[in-house]
Amino acid sequence: MNGSREQEYIPLDVDNQWENKTDKYPNNKQQHYQNQHFLNRKRENKASTFGLNHSSCVQRLRNRGMTPWQAHDKVYASPGVIGLHQEIMDFYEYMSPQPEEHYMREDVVQRISAVIQGLWPCAKVEIFGSFRTHLYLPTSDIDLVVFGKWENIPLFTLEKELLKMGICEEAQIKVLDKASVPIVKLTDKKTEVKVDISFNMNNGVRSANLIMDYMRDMPTLPYLVLVLKQFLLQRDLNEVFTGGISSYSLILLTVSFLQLHPRLDAMRSDANLGVLLIEFFELYGRHFNYIKTGIRIKNGGSYVPKDDIIKDMENGHRPSLLCIEDPLNPGNDIGRSSYGALTVKQAFEYAFLVLRDAVSPQYAHLHSPKDSILGRIVRVTDEVVEYRKWIRQSFPISIEVYDRHKASCPFSQMVNNPAGYVSLLPRFSLH
């Protein structure tokens, strides 16, 4: 990947929200609205770093603030890409599901499954999504699908029963019966875990199994995905309805990136994660042509003209801006509802520029060896840290259960430490 931009790169014009206003400073009413909006977003998303660019937060971000994966006395290796690789590994180790968190989520699934089995004894409840693949963050949702035979999907029947059995409060559950995939959304009262429940949707489980297959073939995939999921989550870009992209879209973008990487060692266990992360941001933030190109995952992966993809599209749909062909159903565009894809693209470009400068040798004198490079684009809020602490205290487990949990996580130690890694792009050369 060279340093020049592709000819058909899509530029984004970024306007400061105050530049075109006559009153550049908000009055009390405007300030109250902004504060309330900030509080609402923080309440819904513990991981949100919205508002932390304010000058009042500068001191909080200094001295390794909000980078809990970095030990107090830890100094990462130099040059920067080696240190960034080590930091990504530490981030993955810190943010990966802990046994207590897994046990807590299993408890949520068991309680909701009991309610469903009480209503429909012959129904089958399956887990899919990030809980099935072990690629979930501390505040990620649980995705469940119920299989059974009904004339009409019993969304409201399930809502009523979940309320009756005290699984959630009335304000914490809603039925999205008009969505393309009708679901019941709720927040578990006991654990504050969010749960999405759908009915008779086979693709969710199949997609999770497909992701796990790719994780076995691509040892670097889970490490990159966990960082990227946190990157989008803290910016409220992790869901389509908040102007972002879905986790499934993000994972398929990462799979495609690794499939089509010009260096064969990108999928090896000794690949440098720091270089790969920067290259991912460079590709999707600067070079990828969203207007004309679709992404195909099957058969080893390829880029496909959207004009070719449209021939297989269902119901007369046209390819979306972020067009990812469903590897399990070629007529479906995974990115179809991602209307905020350009906002995500802009965030990716920002991350590329920040990390590129952070690891460049000519800027090394500006950084302290103790500074976090990854922390320039990713932060973990105090709310998330406290929530994880509460989980450990509220859902303690025995040593035997802990050992079983570690043994059941097949993707935890797949990337080696490439201390002598030298197969890097020219500008990141170690020589």
N, C-alpha and C positions, 0 to 999 in steps of 0.2 A: 504494500500500500504506500504509494508515494505521497509526498507532502502537498502536491497540487490538487486542486479541487476538480472533480469531473465537470465536463462541459455543461451537463444538464442538472447540476446541483441546484436545488430549490432554495433560494435565499429567503430568509425570514426577516421582516422588518420589525424591530423591537422598539416600541415607543414607551417612554416613561409615562406612567399613568397620570402624572401631574403636569407634564410638559404643555399639554394643550388646554390647560384650564387657567382661567384668569386668576383664580385664587389658588396659589400653589400650596397653601397650608390649610388643612382641614379645620373647620370650626368644631365646636364642642359636640354638635349633633352628629357630624360626620365621624368624629373620633369615637363617639359612643357606639355608632353603628359598626365601625371597623373592629372595635374591641369585642363587641358581642359576636360578630362574625368569627373572629379568632377563637373565642371561647367555645363556640359551637363546633368548630372544626376540631379543636383539641379534644372536646368531649367525645366526639365520634371516633377519633383516631388518636390513640395514645402515642403513636409513633410520629405524629406530624411535627415537623420543625417549622411550621408556618409562623412567621413573626420573629424568628430568631435573628434575622438580619438587622433588627432594630439596635440602635446604639446602646440601649440599656442592657443588651445581652452580650456585649463584647467580652466583658470580664468572665462571664460564664463559659464562653467558648475557649478561653485561654487555658493554659496549664492543663492540657489534655482533657478538658471538659467534654463530656458526652462521647468519649471514645473508650468505653469500659472494657473493650477487648484488649486494650494495650496495658500490659502490666506497668506498675508505677516506675520500675527501674529498667524497663525494656528499651533498648536502643536497637533499631533495625539496621541491617547491613547497608553498605554503600557499594556501588551506585544505587540510585533510587529505585530502579525496577526490581532489583533483588530485594530491597527492603519492602517495596510494595507487595511483592509476592509473599513474603513472610507475614506481612500484616493481613493480607487477605486470608491466609491460612488461620491466623489467630482469630480474625473476625468470624470465620466459618465455625471454628471450634466453639467460640463464645455464643454465637447466635443459633447454632444447631439445637434442635429440641432436646431438652434435658429429660431424664426419666420421669421426674415429677410432672413435667408439662405433658408428657405423653400419657401418663397415667390419668391425669386430670381430664384430658380430652376423651380417653376411653370411657371414663365415667359419664361424661356428657352424652356420648353416643349410646351407651347402655341405657341410660334413663329415657332418652327420646325413643330408642328402639322399643323399650318396654311399653311406652304409651301407644306406639304404632301397632305393636303386636296385640295389645289389649283391644284395639279397635278392629283390627283385621288379622286374625291368627295365622292366616295363610300368606300374608304379605312378607316380602323379603327386603331387608334394609342393607344397602351396600354403601361403603365409604369410597369416595373418589377424590380427585383434586390433591392438594398439597399434603393433607393428612395421610393419604395413602402412599404418596411418593416420599414422604419425610422431608419435603422441601418447604416446610412451613416456618414462618416467623412467629415470635411469641404471641402476636395479636392477630394472626391469620384466622380466617373463617374455617369452619368445618363444612364440607360438602357431603350431603347424603342424598341418596336416591332410593325411592320406594318402588318396588315392583309388585304389581298385583293386577287384578281384573276389576275394573269399574266402568260403568257406562259414562260417567263424567268424573273428571279428576277431583277427588274430594279435598280440595284445598281448605275450604272453610270448615269442614268437619274436623280436620286435623288441627286447625287453629283453635277451635273451641275446646278440643280435648287437651291440648297443651296448656291452655289457660286454666282449665279445670284442675289439672294435675299439678299446677304450681310450677311448671317448668320455666315460665317467664311471666313478666308483668304485661298488662294489656298495652301499655305504651311501647313495649319492646318487641312486638310482633306485628307483622303486616303480610298480607297476601297480595302478591303481584300476579293477578290472574290474567292481565292483559299483555304481559311480557311475551316475547317470542318463545321463551321457555318459562312457563308459569311455575312459581316457587312460593314457598312459605319462608319468610326471613324472620329470624328471631335472635334475641340475645338471651342466653341462659342466665337465669337469675342467680344461681349458685356460684358461677365461675366467671361471668361476664364474657364468655366465649360466644362469638356470633356463629350462627348456623344457617345454612341455606338447604332447604329440602325440596327436591323435585320428584317427579313421578314418571316411571317407565321410560327413562332416558338412558339408553344403552351406551351411548358414545362416551359418557363421562368416565365410566369404569375402563372402557377400552383405551381411552386417551391416557389415563393414568398408567396403565400397563405399558403403553407405548413409550411414555416418558421414562419409565424405569428401565426399559430395554436400552434406550439411548444413554442413560446414566451408566449402565454397565459397559457400553462401548466407548463412552467418552468420559474418562475419569475427571477431566477438568470441569465438566458441565455443572455439577451441583455447586461447586465453589463460586463460579461466575453467577449462576442464577440467584443464589442467596444474597450476594452483594447487590445485584441488579434489582431484586425485589425490594430490598430495603431502600435503595436509591429512589425508586418510584413511590413506595409507600409513604415515606416521610414528606413527599411533595404532593400527596393526594392524587397521584397519577397511576394508581394501581388498579383502578376499576374503570370500566367504560363509562358508567353514568357520572363519574366525577371528572370526565375529560381526559382519561388516560387509556391504557390498554389492559387487557386481561392478563392474568398470570400465564395462561396457556399460550397466548400470543407471544409473550416475552420469552417463554421457554423455547418455542419454535424458532423465534428469531435467533436465539443463542445456538440452537442445534444447527440451523442453516449456516450461521457464521463459522462454526467449527467444521461442518461438512465441506464447505467451499474455501476454507482457508488455504492460501497458497503454500504454506509450510506444512509438510506432512506431520511434523512433530507437534502440531497444535493440539492433537488429541491424545498425545502420550502423557503418561502419568508424571513425567519430569518436565513438562512444559512450564514456562514462567507465567504464572497467573497475572502478574502485574502487566506484562506486555499484552497478554490477551485481552485484559479488561480495557486498556487504552485503545487497542485496535478495534474492539467492539464499538466503543463510543465513536471512534473515528469513522467507521463504516456507516453506522446508522445515523450519526449526527451530521456527517459531511458528504459522503460519497454516494450513498444508495439513492437511486432514482425512483422515488415513490410514485411519480406520475405514470411511468410507462412499464415498470417492472413488478412482477409478482414473484412470490417465493414458493418454491415447490420442495417439499421435504422427502417425499418417497423416492425410491430408486437411487439413493445416494445424494440427493439434493441437486437443485439447479435453480437458476434464475430464468423466468419465463415471461415473454411479452404478455401483457394483460389481454391483448387481442386474441391470444391463443386460449387463455383461461376462460374467457367469456363464453366460449363454445360449449363448455360443460356446466355452466352456472345454472342453478335451479331457479325455477319460477321467474325467469326473465331478469334476474338480478344482474347488475353490472359489478365488476370488481371495484372494491373500495380503494381509498388512498393507500392504506396499509393492507395490501392484498397477500394473504397467506393461504394457500390451498390446503384444505383439510386433508391430512394424509390418510384418514380413514374414510373420507367421503369427498372425492374430488369435486363434486358439484357445490360444495359449501366453502364459503370464504370466511376463515376464522376471524379476520380483521374487519368484517363487514360493518360492525357497529362502532368501530373505533374512530369516532368523529374528531377526537382530540389528538390524533396521531402526530400532527405537526408540533403540538406543544411538547409531546414526548421527544420528538426529533430535536427540538430546540434544547431540551434538558440534556440530551445525549451530547450535543455539540459543546455545551457549556462544560460538561464533565471532561470531555476530551481535552479542551483547552487548559483546564485547571490541572489535570494530571500530567499532561505533556510538559507544562512549564515546571511542575513540581519535581519531576524526575530528570529534567534536562541538566547536564553538567554545568552549563554556563550560569545557571541560577542557584547552584548548590550553596554558594556563600551566603545566600539570603535565608537559608533554612537552618534551624537548629537540628542536630542529629536526633534529638528527642521528640521532634515534631511528628505528628501523625500525617502521613501522606493521604491515606484513605479517608481520614477524618475531614479532609478538605471538601469531600462530596457526600460523605455518609456520616450521620450522627445517630446515636441511640439516646432517646430522651430519658430524663429521670423517671417519668411516669412508667415507661416500659421496664426500667431496672427495678422499680419498686413493685410493679405487678409480678415480675418473675420471682422476686423475693417472697411476696405473699404466697405465690403458688408453692414454692418449696416448703414454706412453713405449714400451709394448709393441707398439702397432699404428700406427706412424707411416705417414703417407700423403704422396704428392707434391702439389705445388701444383695440378697438373692434376686430380687426383682430388678435391681440396678444392673447386675451382671447380665441378666437375660435381655434387658433393653439394649445394652451395648452390643451384645452378640447378634441382635436382630437388626442392626443398622449396617448393612453391607457396604455403604458408600462413604463411611466415615474416614477411612485412612487410605484413600486411593491415590493421592497425589504425593509424590516424593518431594524432598527438599532439594531443588536444583542449585546447589551452591556453586557449581561450575557451569551453569547454563550460559552458553555464548551464542546460540543461534537466534539472534535478535535482529530487528530492523537496523539499518545503518545508523539512524540517528540515536538509537538506544544501545549502540555497540559498547561492549565492556572493554574494548581494547584502546 
